[in-house]
Amino acid sequence: MLTESMEDYLEMIYRIIQEKGYVRAVDLAGALNIQPSSVTRMIQKLHEGGFVIYERYRHIALTDKGRRTGYFLVWRDEMLKDFLTLFNARVGVEEQVEGIEHYITPPTMCLFRNLVQYFRAHPEYLDELLAMNRLNKYPEGERLEDLRAWLFRHSSD
């Protein structure tokens, strides 16, 4: 079972390999803004889990399992950003995605994908939905700006 941290590492390994064709521990440390010693410990865990092939002082390679999982993690990140952006989330999209992505199931991600595809194919319905949102921003007309999740990351809209 992957932890949140393991998912973040695997996603970044996948991204760097897609960009550069290879990844080294120092590349990963720089991309994640962490110490190289932390990278080594996590890479060893991912190696034990069958996600990467790691030999000390060599490049880190994804196994087939790691490649499939990395692809999904990047897709999930991009799909959640697409979803929030499509529905006009103007503030804190990156932070919100980071908060959501580790707790959402693959079947639910497919629902998000389907909604994005549907509303892109039918922008008139998206316009109706966004108009409804402007009329009643919160459930039952409540003002929820005092919620910790909102105050923690955002200034008022």
CYANA upper distance limits for C-alpha pairs under 8 A (distance plus 0.5 A):
  2 LEU  CA      6 MET  CA      6.13
  2 LEU  CA      7 GLU  CA      6.70
  3 THR  CA      7 GLU  CA      6.73
  4 GLU  CA      8 ASP  CA      6.81
  4 GLU  CA    102 HIS  CA      6.49
  5 SER  CA      9 TYR  CA      6.81
  6 MET  CA     10 LEU  CA      6.57
  6 MET  CA     42 MET  CA      7.56
  6 MET  CA     46 LEU  CA      7.70
  7 GLU  CA     11 GLU  CA      6.45
  7 GLU  CA     73 LEU  CA      7.72
  7 GLU  CA    102 HIS  CA      8.44
  8 ASP  CA     12 MET  CA      6.71
  9 TYR  CA     13 ILE  CA      6.57
  9 TYR  CA     28 LEU  CA      8.29
  9 TYR  CA     32 LEU  CA      8.37
  9 TYR  CA     42 MET  CA      8.31
 10 LEU  CA     14 TYR  CA      6.65
 10 LEU  CA     66 GLY  CA      7.83
 10 LEU  CA     69 THR  CA      8.30
 10 LEU  CA     70 GLY  CA      6.20
 10 LEU  CA     73 LEU  CA      8.43
 11 GLU  CA     15 ARG  CA      6.73
 11 GLU  CA     70 GLY  CA      5.53
 11 GLU  CA     71 TYR  CA      8.10
 11 GLU  CA     73 LEU  CA      6.12
 11 GLU  CA     74 VAL  CA      6.44
 12 MET  CA     16 ILE  CA      6.58
 12 MET  CA     28 LEU  CA      7.62
 12 MET  CA     31 ALA  CA      7.98
 12 MET  CA     32 LEU  CA      8.20
 13 ILE  CA     17 ILE  CA      6.64
 13 ILE  CA     23 VAL  CA      7.11
 13 ILE  CA     28 LEU  CA      7.31
 13 ILE  CA     70 GLY  CA      8.15
 14 TYR  CA     18 GLN  CA      6.66
 14 TYR  CA     62 LEU  CA      8.20
 14 TYR  CA     67 ARG  CA      7.39
 14 TYR  CA     70 GLY  CA      5.79
 14 TYR  CA     71 TYR  CA      7.47
 14 TYR  CA     74 VAL  CA      8.34
 15 ARG  CA     19 GLU  CA      6.76
 15 ARG  CA     74 VAL  CA      7.99
 16 ILE  CA     20 LYS  CA      6.32
 16 ILE  CA     21 GLY  CA      7.76
 16 ILE  CA     22 TYR  CA      7.40
 16 ILE  CA     23 VAL  CA      6.58
 16 ILE  CA     28 LEU  CA      8.41
 17 ILE  CA     21 GLY  CA      4.95
 17 ILE  CA     22 TYR  CA      5.11
 17 ILE  CA     23 VAL  CA      6.19
 18 GLN  CA     22 TYR  CA      8.32
 22 TYR  CA     59 HIS  CA      7.08
 22 TYR  CA     60 ILE  CA      7.68
 22 TYR  CA     61 ALA  CA      7.78
 23 VAL  CA     27 ASP  CA      6.68
 23 VAL  CA     28 LEU  CA      7.50
 23 VAL  CA     59 HIS  CA      6.16
 23 VAL  CA     60 ILE  CA      6.11
 23 VAL  CA     61 ALA  CA      7.89
 24 ARG  CA     28 LEU  CA      6.92
 24 ARG  CA     58 ARG  CA      7.59
 24 ARG  CA     59 HIS  CA      5.33
 24 ARG  CA     60 ILE  CA      6.30
 25 ALA  CA     29 ALA  CA      6.65
 25 ALA  CA     36 PRO  CA      7.06
 25 ALA  CA     39 VAL  CA      6.76
 25 ALA  CA     40 THR  CA      7.39
 25 ALA  CA     59 HIS  CA      7.95
 25 ALA  CA     60 ILE  CA      7.74
 26 VAL  CA     30 GLY  CA      6.68
 26 VAL  CA     36 PRO  CA      6.63
 27 ASP  CA     31 ALA  CA      6.65
 28 LEU  CA     32 LEU  CA      6.54
 28 LEU  CA     39 VAL  CA      7.60
 29 ALA  CA     33 ASN  CA      6.09
 29 ALA  CA     34 ILE  CA      5.52
 29 ALA  CA     35 GLN  CA      6.36
 29 ALA  CA     36 PRO  CA      5.84
 29 ALA  CA     39 VAL  CA      6.67
 30 GLY  CA     34 ILE  CA      7.17
 34 ILE  CA     38 SER  CA      7.43
 34 ILE  CA     39 VAL  CA      8.01
 35 GLN  CA     39 VAL  CA      7.26
 36 PRO  CA     40 THR  CA      6.86
 37 SER  CA     41 ARG  CA      7.06
 38 SER  CA     42 MET  CA      6.85
 39 VAL  CA     43 ILE  CA      6.45
 40 THR  CA     44 GLN  CA      6.70
 41 ARG  CA     45 LYS  CA      7.02
 42 MET  CA     46 LEU  CA      6.74
 43 ILE  CA     47 HIS  CA      6.49
 43 ILE  CA     52 VAL  CA      7.90
 43 ILE  CA     54 TYR  CA      7.57
 44 GLN  CA     48 GLU  CA      6.67
 44 GLN  CA     54 TYR  CA      7.63
 45 LYS  CA     49 GLY  CA      6.71
 46 LEU  CA     50 GLY  CA      6.82
 46 LEU  CA     51 PHE  CA      5.79
 46 LEU  CA     52 VAL  CA      6.30
 47 HIS  CA     51 PHE  CA      6.20
 47 HIS  CA     52 VAL  CA      5.25
 47 HIS  CA     53 ILE  CA      6.13
 47 HIS  CA     54 TYR  CA      6.72
 50 GLY  CA     63 THR  CA      7.36
 50 GLY  CA     65 LYS  CA      7.48
 50 GLY  CA     66 GLY  CA      7.70
 51 PHE  CA     62 LEU  CA      6.53
 51 PHE  CA     63 THR  CA      5.90
 51 PHE  CA     64 ASP  CA      8.05
 51 PHE  CA     65 LYS  CA      6.12
 51 PHE  CA     66 GLY  CA      4.46
 51 PHE  CA     67 ARG  CA      8.13
 52 VAL  CA     60 ILE  CA      7.17
 52 VAL  CA     61 ALA  CA      5.96
 52 VAL  CA     62 LEU  CA      4.84
 52 VAL  CA     63 THR  CA      5.68
 52 VAL  CA     66 GLY  CA      6.51
 53 ILE  CA     60 ILE  CA      6.51
 53 ILE  CA     61 ALA  CA      5.58
 53 ILE  CA     62 LEU  CA      6.61
 53 ILE  CA     63 THR  CA      6.96
 54 TYR  CA     58 ARG  CA      7.63
 54 TYR  CA     59 HIS  CA      7.63
 54 TYR  CA     60 ILE  CA      5.71
 54 TYR  CA     61 ALA  CA      7.20
 55 GLU  CA     59 HIS  CA      7.98
 55 GLU  CA     60 ILE  CA      7.94
 62 LEU  CA     66 GLY  CA      5.57
 62 LEU  CA     67 ARG  CA      6.08
 63 THR  CA     67 ARG  CA      6.53
 64 ASP  CA     68 ARG  CA      6.69
 65 LYS  CA     69 THR  CA      6.63
 66 GLY  CA     70 GLY  CA      6.29
 67 ARG  CA     71 TYR  CA      6.51
 68 ARG  CA     72 PHE  CA      6.84
 69 THR  CA     73 LEU  CA      6.70
 70 GLY  CA     74 VAL  CA      6.74
 71 TYR  CA     75 TRP  CA      6.56
 72 PHE  CA     76 ARG  CA      6.41
 73 LEU  CA     77 ASP  CA      6.73
 74 VAL  CA     78 GLU  CA      6.69
 75 TRP  CA     79 MET  CA      6.40
 76 ARG  CA     80 LEU  CA      6.61
 76 ARG  CA    101 GLU  CA      7.53
 76 ARG  CA    109 MET  CA      7.39
 77 ASP  CA     81 LYS  CA      6.83
 77 ASP  CA     97 VAL  CA      7.28
 77 ASP  CA    101 GLU  CA      7.23
 78 GLU  CA     82 ASP  CA      6.59
 79 MET  CA     83 PHE  CA      6.53
 79 MET  CA    109 MET  CA      8.37
 79 MET  CA    112 PHE  CA      7.97
 79 MET  CA    113 ARG  CA      7.04
 80 LEU  CA     84 LEU  CA      6.68
 80 LEU  CA     97 VAL  CA      6.66
 80 LEU  CA    101 GLU  CA      8.11
 80 LEU  CA    112 PHE  CA      7.96
 81 LYS  CA     85 THR  CA      6.43
 81 LYS  CA     93 VAL  CA      7.04
 81 LYS  CA     94 GLU  CA      7.80
 81 LYS  CA     97 VAL  CA      7.05
 82 ASP  CA     86 LEU  CA      6.34
 82 ASP  CA    116 VAL  CA      7.89
 83 PHE  CA     87 PHE  CA      6.92
 83 PHE  CA    112 PHE  CA      7.28
 83 PHE  CA    113 ARG  CA      8.20
 83 PHE  CA    115 LEU  CA      8.47
 83 PHE  CA    116 VAL  CA      6.46
 84 LEU  CA     88 ASN  CA      6.84
 84 LEU  CA     89 ALA  CA      5.71
 84 LEU  CA     93 VAL  CA      7.25
 85 THR  CA     89 ALA  CA      5.88
 85 THR  CA     90 ARG  CA      7.64
 85 THR  CA     93 VAL  CA      7.99
 86 LEU  CA    116 VAL  CA      7.81
 87 PHE  CA    126 LEU  CA      8.49
 87 PHE  CA    130 LEU  CA      7.54
 89 ALA  CA     93 VAL  CA      7.10
 91 VAL  CA    154 HIS  CA      7.48
 92 GLY  CA     96 GLN  CA      6.52
 92 GLY  CA    153 ARG  CA      7.60
 92 GLY  CA    154 HIS  CA      7.40
 93 VAL  CA     97 VAL  CA      6.58
 94 GLU  CA     98 GLU  CA      6.72
 95 GLU  CA     99 GLY  CA      6.74
 95 GLU  CA    153 ARG  CA      8.33
 96 GLN  CA    100 ILE  CA      6.69
 97 VAL  CA    101 GLU  CA      6.18
 98 GLU  CA    102 HIS  CA      7.89
 99 GLY  CA    103 TYR  CA      8.48
100 ILE  CA    104 ILE  CA      6.96
104 ILE  CA    108 THR  CA      6.94
104 ILE  CA    109 MET  CA      7.34
105 THR  CA    109 MET  CA      6.75
106 PRO  CA    110 CYS  CA      6.86
107 PRO  CA    111 LEU  CA      7.13
108 THR  CA    112 PHE  CA      6.96
109 MET  CA    113 ARG  CA      6.71
110 CYS  CA    114 ASN  CA      6.59
111 LEU  CA    115 LEU  CA      6.71
112 PHE  CA    116 VAL  CA      6.74
113 ARG  CA    117 GLN  CA      6.65
114 ASN  CA    118 TYR  CA      6.43
115 LEU  CA    119 PHE  CA      6.55
116 VAL  CA    120 ARG  CA      6.57
117 GLN  CA    121 ALA  CA      6.65
118 TYR  CA    122 HIS  CA      6.59
119 PHE  CA    123 PRO  CA      5.93
119 PHE  CA    125 TYR  CA      7.10
119 PHE  CA    126 LEU  CA      5.97
120 ARG  CA    126 LEU  CA      8.35
122 HIS  CA    126 LEU  CA      7.33
123 PRO  CA    127 ASP  CA      6.68
124 GLU  CA    128 GLU  CA      6.97
125 TYR  CA    129 LEU  CA      6.72
126 LEU  CA    130 LEU  CA      6.63
127 ASP  CA    131 ALA  CA      6.61
128 GLU  CA    132 MET  CA      6.79
129 LEU  CA    133 ASN  CA      6.82
130 LEU  CA    134 ARG  CA      6.86
131 ALA  CA    135 LEU  CA      7.07
132 MET  CA    136 ASN  CA      6.98
133 ASN  CA    137 LYS  CA      5.78
136 ASN  CA    140 GLU  CA      8.24
136 ASN  CA    141 GLY  CA      6.52
137 LYS  CA    141 GLY  CA      7.39
138 TYR  CA    142 GLU  CA      6.10
138 TYR  CA    143 ARG  CA      7.12
138 TYR  CA    144 LEU  CA      7.64
145 GLU  CA    150 TRP  CA      6.82
145 GLU  CA    151 LEU  CA      7.52
145 GLU  CA    156 SER  CA      8.10
146 ASP  CA    150 TRP  CA      7.48
146 ASP  CA    151 LEU  CA      6.88
147 LEU  CA    151 LEU  CA      6.79
148 ARG  CA    152 PHE  CA      6.09
149 ALA  CA    153 ARG  CA      7.33
150 TRP  CA    154 HIS  CA      6.26
151 LEU  CA    155 SER  CA      7.33
